[in-house]
Amino acid sequence: MEDLERLCQEMLRYLKGEQVDFSWCKVDLSHFTDFERGVLEQTRQIPYGHTMTYGELATLIGRKGASRAVGYALSKNPYPIIIPCHRVVSSKGMGGFCGSKGPESLLVKCKLLELEGVKL
């Protein structure tokens, strides 16, 4: 219960625009493939206020050219913000957000990046 209370407090701080480190949060990625786990774990390492492209992330995990597969893996992210998939963008624009489609998902992604001070 302590962890849940802490998570709620930290999430509220984050949504107020404070830099928060969620690395303490335990996440269960055991039901993902090795590739998907690698994508999600590496995404967790992207610092607050920074972005990288799907292609850069693919290269970083040793799968150069697998940017679409990276995007698909990120669409399965069960822990948005804790695993900050909003920090992964397309080389041609924003990309998607957590498997959602449409302008609403891009609006959420943009708002989270703006909250972190990323210039769009």
Secondary structure, 3 states (H helix, E strand, C coil): CHHHHHHHHHHHHHHCCCCCCCCCCCCCCCCCCHHHHHHHHHHCCCCCCCCEEHHHHHHHCCCCCCHHHHHHHHHCCCCECCECHHHEEECCECCCECCECCHHHHHHHHHHHHHCCCCC
